[in-house]
Amino acid sequence: MLYPAGSDAESPDVSWSYTGFSMFRKWLARYEGDADPAHRRRVDDVRELTAVLEHCVTYDVGLVFG
């Protein structure tokens, strides 16, 4: 799970296993604009990750992978 450090229960998070996160990173590395249904989930993952990172920047807190 990726989540902002020191945040309350209302803060955004991304729930991934280590394997899922590794797959996400590999997908990002090879993604070249494909739009089939398998990529739809990855697009949603990117949106969730973006929300967590924006929260971290806005509130000046670290990112925890735990």
Backbone bond lengths (Angstrom), bond angles and torsions (degrees), N, CA, C in turn:
res aa  C-N    CA-C-N  psi(-1)  N-CA   C-N-CA  omega(-1)  CA-C   N-CA-C  phi
1 M - - - 1.442 - - 1.528 108.32 -
2 L 1.292 116.41 135.51 1.467 122.78 174.14 1.518 107.59 -108.05
3 Y 1.324 116.26 129.51 1.459 120.02 -179.02 1.518 110.07 -155.60
4 P 1.334 117.37 157.97 1.464 121.25 179.12 1.526 110.82 -68.68
5 A 1.316 116.21 138.19 1.468 121.48 177.63 1.520 109.93 -68.53
6 G 1.317 116.12 143.98 1.454 121.38 174.02 1.510 115.41 65.37
7 S 1.306 117.73 18.77 1.462 121.09 -177.12 1.515 111.47 -95.00
8 D 1.311 114.63 165.08 1.458 120.03 177.21 1.526 110.28 -87.19
9 A 1.305 116.07 179.51 1.464 121.37 -177.43 1.520 113.32 -66.02
10 E 1.310 117.93 -16.21 1.471 121.62 -178.74 1.525 112.77 -84.00
11 S 1.328 118.55 -9.51 1.463 120.23 -178.01 1.526 110.06 -72.24
12 P 1.328 117.16 155.49 1.470 120.21 -179.66 1.529 110.94 -71.95
13 D 1.304 116.01 156.93 1.456 121.35 173.73 1.517 108.99 -148.96
14 V 1.320 114.96 164.62 1.459 121.97 175.35 1.515 106.11 -125.14
15 S 1.307 116.70 124.72 1.457 120.88 -177.27 1.526 110.09 -100.86
16 W 1.323 115.90 105.64 1.462 122.90 177.59 1.513 109.46 -134.84
17 S 1.309 116.18 145.63 1.460 120.40 168.40 1.532 106.66 -79.44
18 Y 1.324 117.20 168.42 1.468 119.73 176.47 1.523 110.04 -59.44
19 T 1.334 116.37 -39.75 1.460 120.94 178.61 1.523 110.87 -64.97
20 G 1.341 116.66 -44.03 1.462 120.51 178.54 1.512 112.25 -62.42
21 F 1.341 116.57 -39.96 1.459 120.33 178.40 1.519 110.76 -66.08
22 S 1.314 116.48 -39.84 1.466 120.92 177.58 1.523 110.57 -62.20
23 M 1.336 116.65 -43.27 1.466 120.43 178.09 1.530 110.76 -63.06
24 F 1.330 116.20 -40.06 1.465 120.98 178.44 1.528 110.33 -61.41
25 R 1.323 117.23 -45.45 1.467 121.14 179.33 1.530 111.38 -61.70
26 K 1.333 116.52 -42.35 1.469 120.27 178.59 1.524 110.82 -64.66
27 W 1.330 116.29 -39.90 1.461 120.27 178.00 1.524 110.27 -62.11
28 L 1.327 116.65 -44.98 1.467 119.34 178.60 1.522 111.50 -59.65
29 A 1.318 116.37 -38.86 1.458 121.05 -178.16 1.524 112.56 -65.30
30 R 1.327 117.94 -31.18 1.471 118.94 -177.26 1.528 114.63 -108.30
31 Y 1.334 117.24 -4.79 1.459 120.94 -177.03 1.527 111.10 -63.87
32 E 1.310 115.96 129.72 1.464 120.36 -179.16 1.525 112.12 -133.99
33 G 1.317 117.46 35.92 1.453 119.94 174.63 1.509 116.40 94.11
34 D 1.322 118.61 7.97 1.456 120.76 176.77 1.522 110.04 -60.05
35 A 1.327 118.02 147.07 1.476 120.70 -177.23 1.520 112.53 -124.64
36 D 1.322 119.60 22.47 1.463 119.36 179.09 1.531 110.94 -75.55
37 P 1.353 117.41 166.91 1.466 121.15 -174.43 1.531 114.86 -57.75
38 A 1.328 118.22 -30.04 1.466 120.00 179.73 1.522 111.25 -62.52
39 H 1.316 116.77 -30.29 1.459 120.35 -179.51 1.524 112.80 -81.41
40 R 1.310 117.36 -16.41 1.466 120.79 -179.74 1.527 111.24 -58.64
41 R 1.330 116.37 -42.44 1.465 120.59 179.22 1.522 110.53 -62.69
42 R 1.317 117.48 -39.63 1.470 121.39 179.60 1.528 110.69 -65.31
43 V 1.317 117.13 -37.77 1.466 120.70 177.11 1.524 109.53 -62.53
44 D 1.327 116.83 -42.12 1.471 120.43 176.58 1.525 110.94 -63.30
45 D 1.341 116.99 -39.08 1.470 120.58 176.70 1.520 111.28 -60.30
46 V 1.329 116.30 -42.08 1.463 120.66 179.08 1.526 110.49 -62.36
47 R 1.316 117.22 -41.31 1.470 120.48 178.17 1.527 111.26 -62.03
48 E 1.334 117.20 -43.72 1.465 120.76 178.70 1.527 110.85 -63.44
49 L 1.326 116.63 -44.69 1.461 120.85 179.19 1.524 111.05 -62.56
50 T 1.320 116.81 -40.46 1.466 121.14 178.41 1.521 111.07 -61.27
51 A 1.325 117.25 -41.32 1.468 120.69 179.04 1.526 110.92 -62.76
52 V 1.336 117.03 -41.36 1.464 120.59 178.75 1.531 110.50 -65.43
53 L 1.313 116.97 -45.97 1.467 120.26 -179.01 1.520 111.73 -64.77
54 E 1.326 117.81 -40.56 1.467 120.60 176.99 1.522 110.73 -61.59
55 H 1.322 117.56 -39.97 1.464 121.67 177.63 1.535 110.10 -61.68
56 C 1.325 116.64 -44.31 1.461 121.21 179.59 1.520 111.31 -60.46
57 V 1.311 117.15 -43.38 1.464 121.34 -179.59 1.532 110.62 -69.54
58 T 1.311 117.26 -44.90 1.462 121.59 -178.50 1.520 111.73 -60.69
59 Y 1.327 117.13 -43.60 1.461 121.49 -176.44 1.529 113.34 -99.35
60 D 1.339 116.80 7.05 1.461 123.00 176.84 1.527 111.86 51.70
61 V 1.335 115.35 52.37 1.458 121.28 177.42 1.515 109.03 -123.36
62 G 1.331 115.61 156.37 1.454 120.89 179.59 1.521 111.85 -74.49
63 L 1.322 114.78 170.67 1.457 122.88 177.02 1.518 108.09 -105.76
64 V 1.314 117.05 128.81 1.457 122.34 -177.78 1.521 109.01 -108.61
65 F 1.313 116.64 133.91 1.465 121.79 173.59 1.513 106.14 -114.50
66 G 1.328 115.58 102.00 1.459 118.11 -174.42 1.498 113.38 -141.46
